[in-house]
Every structure is written in C-alpha cells, then in structure tokens.
Amino acid sequence: MDTVAAIATPPGQGAVALIRVSGPEALAVATRVFVARGSQKVLRPRMQHFGAVMENGAVIDEVLLTVFPGPASFTGEDVVEIGCHGGSLVTRRILELLLRSGANAAGPGEFTRRAYLNGKLDLTQAEAVMDLIGAQSDIALRAAASQLEGRLGLRIRELQKQLLDLLAHLEAYIDFPEDDISPDTGAVFLERMRSVARELEALLATARQGRVLRAGVRTVLSGAPNVGKSSLLNRLLGFERAIVSSIPGTTRDTLEESVMVRGWPLRLVDTAGLRDQADALELEGIQRARKQLEQADLVLEVFDSTAAPEEVPVVKRDGVVVVLNKADLPEHPAWKNVDAVRLSCLSGEGLNELEDAIELKLSEGLGLHDSANDVAINARHQDCLRRSLAFLQAAEAALHAGTPPEFVAEELRAALNSAGEVVGQKDTEDLLGQIFSTFCIGK
C-alpha cells in the first residue's frame, strides 16, 4: 500500500488538531518535515517528541510527534501522528507539506479500512468505530463499545464454527460412504442445525434495537386537531419550534426534531391532526401522518382531557403512550377511569410522568435497559444473517424431503458464506467501498 495522510480532527478552529500518516514511508515522510527540539533526536516508538514542522527553513508550527511502528499500530502499518495547534490554516499547511513530501491524501475511512485489511479489526469492529463516533446516547455508546471489543464478531465466528462442523460432517459422509460415516442420523443432526437457526434468529431480533440506537426512536405525535400535539413537541424540545394555533389544520406537513429523554434519543415527528372533514391540502398532511404512524417505534397519542372522547383509547398497547393534555383545566368525566399520562403543555405539569412512561415503554418494548445487549446488528448484518438463515432452513427442508446430501451440503455452504460476510471473511471491493465511504476522512 502507498503512504497516506489526513487531518484526523474535525474541520474548523480549535485548541489542538491531529494529523495522521500511515504506510511504509510514514516515518520517512515525517522526518522530511519534522525537526526535533532538545537532546532527544532519535524518534523512539510510542513517545511524544517535541519539535517543529518546517518548510524551507521556516517554522510552520511547533508540534508533538508520535511514532507507532507496525504491526503494533491501529492500521497495522507504520503510523505517525502529529499534534499541532488547531487552526484551519496551520493544519492545512502541514497536511499539504506532508503530501508534497511523499504521502497521498487519505480517502474516507482509509485508516480503519487498512486496519481491517491488515487483520487488526474484523468488519463489525470497523463499523463500530463510526457507531462510536456517531453515538448520541449512553446506551448507543455502550453498544458501540461492546461491538468494538469484538463481541458480535465472536458470536458470528462461533456460528461459523458450528456451520462448518455440520458441513464437514456431511461432506465426510458424501466423500467416504464406504466408511459408514452417518450424518448424525435423524434427530441429532437436525437439532444441531436448529440450534444454529435459533442463534441466527436471536441475532436478527436485535436489528430493531440496532436501528434505534443508530438513528433514534422514531416517535410520532398523533391525535385529532387542536389536542396539543405541536404544544407537546415544543414542551419536549424546550423551545418554540412548531406553530401553535386554535385553528384546526394548522399543522399540514410532518415536522421532525431530535431530543434526548432519559438518555434515549427520540426523533419527534409532529403530524397533521387526524379528522374526516378536511380540504385537499390538509388531507395530504393526514395521509403523511398515517404513513408516519406505520413506521413509528413509539406513538404519543394525544387527547384533549376537557372534551369527551369519541372512543376511549386502549391504554396498554405496544409502542403507544396515551397522553391527556390540558390537565390544568377541569377534566371531562369520561376520562375518570382512564390510566393515562395527564399533562399540561401550558404549565409543564406532568412532564416528568410522561418521561417516566416513555422510558418504561421503550425499556419494555425494545429490551434496552441501562445494561444494553452485547450486540445490536445493523442493516447490513441483518441482510447477511437473513440469507444465512434462509439457506439453513432450505437445508433442513431438503433433509426432510430426502434430497441427496450433495444438495444439502450446498445449502449449508451458502449459509456459512453468508454468515462470514458479516465479519468480512467473504468480502468484495464494492462492499468495502460502500462501508468505508460513510466514514470521515482521517478515520
């Protein structure tokens, strides 16, 4: 591989910045631009060296330089990191000097990609790097750290081992029938296959959790016009974001904002009020509201506590929190025995109780608590594991149908390959390009 360099800290102005160089010529490139200060002239590994980056005898900046020889480095190659002052101009000048001195500009995710290609990380750990950077909640941070430790990779490799054992046993039977090697006849062999299938299903069950951790809980505010949905959005956000009016149909399109509630990242979606009589423009907003309800992880179903409901809602429903707004006014008798969250968007009374109800609903419905699951797969993992499970189920069906073992072995081999794609053991250049294109340059 060539030697690459990039600014590893965010663009803009700050106190310090970090510039990273990786590749076979990393040390040579660095020594062309760096002059050590003091008595220590030899660049010793894993020690910070004070000096200056110079061009044509002029100092660009005084810096701290650290050398990480490969393979004991993040990328598995020789790595040099230069800590300099965090101005946009000074970091750009140092990077340009490094590029003129023999390095090439790194692409998005170049350093993490090299770590993967050099065996320092599997593909799940590489993806966890960006999950860690993008984490918006403590739960998401813990889940990303767990994946970075390799827990998902360990579970996938254990699945691969079990699938490989099944395939090896079956192929031994195919290749040496005269040795009377029976494929764990009947129930035992099938139970081993079903055990793997159950583990695949357990991993697939974490897909929704993974999506919520990475993208936030899609929380839709639903209800009739003028019950206080927009007021509730403003109250949860802590500022006036949505227009509030007594005129029905004020909200005609969906409005989306993000907020943290008890450590949970919520993507709040305010929707048009649901009613039968509306003009064409409002009807379009109502249609969009119904689509949002279909995609919601959580629904805050808002009612006006001062008015009689057309139909008393069922409070204990999965993914739904019933909210009775206008608790500062006299409540209609029809709501007397309804165990809902009573809230005043005007005064804020009942807001803590609403946050309690949201936290409880999410903890129960998504299975995410303070001690989050060891793994939470993403969409790519989900696709690979679904295919692996489908091939495994096809192999089981083939055994039941009396299909020749050669065809059963092909299904098992396909299941093994699909599972291997999760950790990158069966990768393509297109797949790697797609994954690492989402990374920031410098990582």
Residue, then its C-alpha position, 0 to 999 in steps of 0.5 A: m500500500d502507498t503512504v497516506a495522510a489526513i487531518a484526523t480532527p474535525p474541520g474548523q478552529g480549535a485548541v489542538a488538531l491531529i494529523r495522521v500518516s500511515g504506510p511504509e514511508a510514514l516515518a520517512v515522510a515525517t522526518r522530511v518535515f519534522v525537526a526535533r527540539g532538545s537532546q532527544k533526536v532519535l524518534r523512539p516508538r510510542m513517545q511524544h517528541f517535541g519539535a517543529v514542522m518546517e518548510n524551507g527553513a521556516v517554522i510552520d508550527e511547533v508540534l508533538l510527534t508520535v511514532f507507532p511502528g507496525p504491526a503494533s499500530f491501529t492500521g497495522e502499518d507504520v503510523v505517525e501522528i502529529g499534534c499541532h495547534g488547531g487552526s484551519l490554516v496551520t493544519r492545512r499547511i502541514l497536511e499539504l507539506l506532508l503530501r508534497s513530501g511523499a504521502n497521498a491524501a487519505g480517502p474516507g475511512e482509509f485508516t480503519r479500512r487498512a486496519y481491517l485489511n491488515g487483520k487488526l479489526d474484523l468488519t463489525q469492529a470497523e463499523a463500530v468505530m463510526d457507531l462510536i463516533g456517531a453515538q448520541s446516547d449512553i446506551a448507543l455508546r455502550a453498544a458501540a463499545s461492546q461491538l468494538e471489543g469484538r463481541l458480535g464478531l465472536r458470536i458470528r465466528e462461533l456460528q461459523k464454527q458450528l456451520l462448518d462442523l455440520l458441513a464437514h460432517l456431511e461432506a465426510y459422509i458424501d466423500f467416504p460412504e464406504d466408511d459408514i460415516s452417518p450424518d448424525t442420523g435423524a434427530v441429532f443432526l437436525e437439532r444441531m442445525r436448529s440450534v444454529a437457526r435459533e442463534l441466527e434468529a436471536l441475532l436478527a431480533t436485535a436489528r430493531q434495537g440496532r436501528v434505534l440506537r443508530a438513528g433514534v426512536r422514531t416517535v410520532l405525535s398523533g391525535a385529532p386537531n387542536v389536542g396539543k400535539s405541536s404544544l407537546l413537541n415544543r414542551l419536549l424540545g424546550f423551545e418554540r419550534a412548531i406553530v401553535s394555533s386554535i385553528p384546526g389544520t394548522t399543522r399540514d406537513t410532518l415536522e421532525e426534531s431530535v431530543m434526548v429523554r432519559g438518555w434515549p434519543l427520540r426523533l419527534v415527528d409532529t403530524a397533521g391532526l387526524r379528522d374526516q372533514a378536511d380540504a385537499l391540502e390538509l388531507e395530504g398532511i393526514q395521509r403523511a401522518r398515517k404513513q408516519l404512524e406505520q413506521a413509528d417505534l413509539v406513538l404519543e397519542v394525544f387527547d384533549s382531557t376537557a372534551a369527551p372522547e369519541e372512543v376511549p383509547v386502549v391504554k396498554r398497547d405496544g409502542v403507544v403512550v396515551v397522553l391527556n393534555k390540558a390537565d390544568l383545566p377541569e377534566h371531562p368525566a369520561w376520562k375518570n377511569v382512564d390510566a393515562v399520562r395527564l399533562s399540561c403543555l401550558s404549565g409543564e405539569g406532568l412532564n416528568e410522568l410522561e418521561d417516566a412512561i416513555e422510558l418504561k415503554l421503550s425499556e419494555g418494548l425494545g429490551l434496552h435497559d441501562s445494561a444494553n445487549d452485547v450486540a445490536i446488528n445493523a442493516r447490513h448484518q441483518d441482510c447477511l444473517r437473513r440469507s444465512l438463515a434462509f439457506l439453513q432452513a432450505a437445508e433442513a427442508a431438503l433433509h426432510a424431503g430426502t434430497p441427496p446430501e450433495f444438495v444439502a451440503e450446498e445449502l449449508r455452504a451458502a449459509l456459512n458464506s453468508a454468515g462470514e460476510v458479516v465479519g468480512q471473511k467473504d468480502t468484495e471491493d464494492l462492499l468495502g467501498q460502500i462501508f468505508s465511504t460513510f466514514c470521515i476522512g482521517k478515520 
